[in-house]
Protein backbone atom coordinates (compact mmCIF):
# COMPACT_ATOMS: atom_id res chain seq x y z
CA UNK A 1 0.00 0.00 0.00
CA UNK A 2 1.37 3.37 -0.98
CA UNK A 3 0.04 6.86 -0.38
CA UNK A 4 1.11 9.73 -2.60
CA UNK A 5 0.38 13.25 -1.40
CA UNK A 6 0.54 16.26 -3.67
CA UNK A 7 -0.71 19.80 -4.13
CA UNK A 8 1.39 21.78 -1.70
CA UNK A 9 3.02 25.04 -2.59
CA UNK A 10 3.67 28.66 -1.73
CA UNK A 11 0.65 30.97 -1.54
CA UNK A 12 -0.24 34.29 -0.02
CA UNK A 13 -2.56 34.69 2.90
CA UNK A 14 -6.19 34.49 1.83
CA UNK A 15 -5.51 32.24 -1.13
CA UNK A 16 -6.50 28.60 -1.60
CA UNK A 17 -4.86 25.25 -2.21
CA UNK A 18 -6.15 21.74 -2.70
CA UNK A 19 -4.14 18.79 -1.47
CA UNK A 20 -4.61 15.30 -2.84
CA UNK A 21 -3.63 11.91 -1.48
CA UNK A 22 -3.88 8.92 -3.77
CA UNK A 23 -3.70 5.39 -2.44
CA UNK A 24 -3.91 1.91 -3.84
CA UNK A 25 -3.72 -1.67 -2.73
CA UNK A 26 -6.53 -2.16 -0.27
CA UNK A 27 -9.83 -0.86 1.06
CA UNK A 28 -9.80 1.97 3.53
CA UNK A 29 -12.09 3.15 6.28
CA UNK A 30 -11.03 6.56 7.56
CA UNK A 31 -8.86 9.07 5.70
CA UNK A 32 -7.13 11.81 7.61
CA UNK A 33 -4.91 14.81 7.15
CA UNK A 34 -2.33 15.88 9.70
CA UNK A 35 0.19 18.69 9.62
CA UNK A 36 3.46 19.49 11.29
CA UNK A 37 4.80 23.00 11.52
CA UNK A 38 8.49 23.65 12.21
CA UNK A 39 9.26 22.99 15.85
CA UNK A 40 5.80 21.61 16.55
CA UNK A 41 4.34 18.17 16.95
CA UNK A 42 2.24 16.64 14.22
CA UNK A 43 -1.39 17.59 14.71
CA UNK A 44 -4.71 16.36 13.40
CA UNK A 45 -6.35 18.54 10.77
CA UNK A 46 -9.33 16.69 9.32
CA UNK A 47 -10.78 13.27 8.71
CA UNK A 48 -13.51 11.64 6.67
CA UNK A 49 -15.02 8.24 7.30
CA UNK A 50 -16.19 5.65 4.82
CA UNK A 51 -19.73 6.89 5.32
CA UNK A 52 -18.68 10.46 4.60
CA UNK A 53 -18.73 11.92 8.09
CA UNK A 54 -16.10 14.62 8.38
CA UNK A 55 -14.30 16.13 11.35
CA UNK A 56 -11.99 19.12 11.71
CA UNK A 57 -9.72 20.68 14.22
CA UNK A 58 -11.17 23.96 15.45
CA UNK A 59 -8.57 26.17 13.79
CA UNK A 60 -9.58 25.09 10.26
CA UNK A 61 -13.35 24.78 10.64
CA UNK A 62 -15.12 26.82 8.00
CA UNK A 63 -11.97 27.15 5.90
CA UNK A 64 -10.90 23.58 5.08
CA UNK A 65 -12.99 20.82 3.53
CA UNK A 66 -12.01 17.18 3.36
CA UNK A 67 -13.50 14.92 0.74
CA UNK A 68 -12.82 11.67 -1.09
CA UNK A 69 -13.50 10.24 -4.49
CA UNK A 70 -16.21 7.66 -5.12
CA UNK A 71 -13.82 4.71 -5.01
CA UNK A 72 -12.39 5.93 -1.74
CA UNK A 73 -8.82 5.77 -2.93
CA UNK A 74 -8.16 9.48 -3.11
CA UNK A 75 -8.69 12.05 -0.40
CA UNK A 76 -8.66 15.79 -0.87
CA UNK A 77 -8.19 18.73 1.42
CA UNK A 78 -9.57 21.97 0.04
CA UNK A 79 -7.97 24.81 1.97
CA UNK A 80 -9.48 28.28 1.63
CA UNK A 81 -8.55 31.57 3.23
CA UNK A 82 -5.14 30.26 4.15
CA UNK A 83 -3.27 31.92 6.99
CA UNK A 84 0.44 32.05 7.77
CA UNK A 85 -0.19 29.76 10.74
CA UNK A 86 -1.34 27.08 8.30
CA UNK A 87 2.25 26.77 7.10
CA UNK A 88 3.33 23.16 7.65
CA UNK A 89 4.08 19.86 6.04
CA UNK A 90 0.75 18.15 5.46
CA UNK A 91 0.54 14.39 5.73
CA UNK A 92 -2.25 12.08 4.69
CA UNK A 93 -3.10 9.03 6.73
CA UNK A 94 -5.38 6.22 5.64
CA UNK A 95 -6.72 3.46 7.86
CA UNK A 96 -7.11 0.02 6.32
CA UNK A 97 -10.66 -1.22 6.72
CA UNK A 98 -10.06 -4.79 7.86
CA UNK A 99 -6.84 -4.55 9.85
CA UNK A 100 -6.99 -1.01 11.17
CA UNK A 101 -3.42 -0.51 10.06
CA UNK A 102 -2.45 3.08 9.39
CA UNK A 103 -0.55 4.20 6.31
CA UNK A 104 1.15 7.57 5.88
CA UNK A 105 1.92 9.61 2.82
CA UNK A 106 5.26 11.32 2.39
CA UNK A 107 4.04 14.82 3.17
CA UNK A 108 3.57 17.91 1.06
CA UNK A 109 4.75 21.37 2.10
CA UNK A 110 2.32 24.25 2.35
CA UNK A 111 3.80 27.70 2.88
CA UNK A 112 1.55 30.71 3.41
CA UNK A 113 3.16 34.13 3.27
CA UNK A 114 1.66 37.18 4.95
N, C-alpha and C positions, 0 to 999 in steps of 0.2 A: 504494500500500500504506500503510495506516495502522494503528498500534498504539495501543490505548486501555487504559491501566493504571488500576486502581481498587482500592479496599479499604483504603487506608491510614487511619490515625487515631491517636488518643491512647489508650493503654492503660497499665495498671499492670504492673509487673514480675510475671512469672509467668502473665500472661494470654496469649491467642492472637488472632491475626488471620489472615485469608486474603486474599492479593492475587490479583487476576485481571488478565490481559492478553489482550485480544481483538484479533484481526487479521483482515484480509480482503484479497483481491486476488491471492493467489498461493499456491503450495505451499511449505511450509517444511521445513527439515531440523532444525536444532537450535533450541531455545528456551532462553533464559538469563535469569537475574535478576542484576542488579548493584545495588550500593548506594553511596551517597556521603554520608558523615557530614560535618558542618561542619568545614571546614579540612583535610579528608582527600581523597585521590584516590579516584576511583571504583574499587570493587573487585568482583571476581567473587563471587557468592553461590552460585548453583546453576545447573545446566543439565540438560536432558533431550533425548535424541536422538530421531529419528524411530522408532527401534526400541524406545524406552523406557528406554534406559540413562540413569541419573541420576548426577550428580556434585555434590559440595558442598565448599565451603571448610570447613576444619577447625572453625572457630568455631561453625558452625551444625549440624554433623553430630549426628544424634540429636534435633534440635529442629525443623528445617525439613524439609518435604517438597515437592518439585516434582512437578507432574503436568500432564497435558494432556488435553483432551477427545478424543473418538474421531476427529473430523474434523481435529484438529491445529491448529485455528485459535485456540484459547484455552489459555493456560497459567496454572497456578495455583501459588501459593507458600503452603503452609500453614505458619504460624509458631507454634510452641508454646513455652511457657516463655520468653517474651520477656524480654530483659534490657535495662537502660538503654543498654548499648553497642550494641544493635541499632538504636538511633535513627539514622535516615538517610532520605534520599530513595531510594526503590527504583525502579529502571528495568528494564523488560523489553527484551529484545533478541532478535529473531528473525532467523534466517539463511535466505535464500531458497535453495530446493533446487538450482535449476539454475545460478544465477549466483553464488551465494555472497555476494551482497550482504547487508549487515546493516542492519536497521531498528530504530529505537529508539522506545520509548514516551515519553510526556511526563514520567513520574515520578510517584510517589505517596508522600506523606510519612508515615512511621511514627515516632511518638514514644512512647517507653517511659519512664514515670516510676518512680522508685524508691520 
